[in-house]
Amino acid sequence: MDFSSMNAAEQAHMSKVIEKKQMQDFLRMYSNLVERCFNACCNDFTSKALSSKEEQCVMNCTDKFLKHSERIGARFAEHNAERESTVPEQH
């Protein structure tokens, strides 16, 4: 994003808005990860500790989820780069 047309106070405000949105997105992703992996892996409530099977499931689940999120982010960045290269600049 180009904030060069904004004054310093507006730029600072926009930076704070973007940081807040990024934090919300991170927390949403983390919450989805926890919910998905808990529901998929944790099913024995006779002990407060995870069994080795549950622990391995959680490790695999988080690994897949994070790799998936990373790939989606990379594809999104590629898509944006392609769009920006085909859109003529407006002055």
Secondary structure, 3 states (H helix, E strand, C coil): CCCCCCCHHHHHHHHHHHHHHHHHHHHHHHHHHHHHHHHHHCCCCCCCCCCHHHHHHHHHHHHHHHHHHHHHHHHHHHHHHHHHHHCCCCC
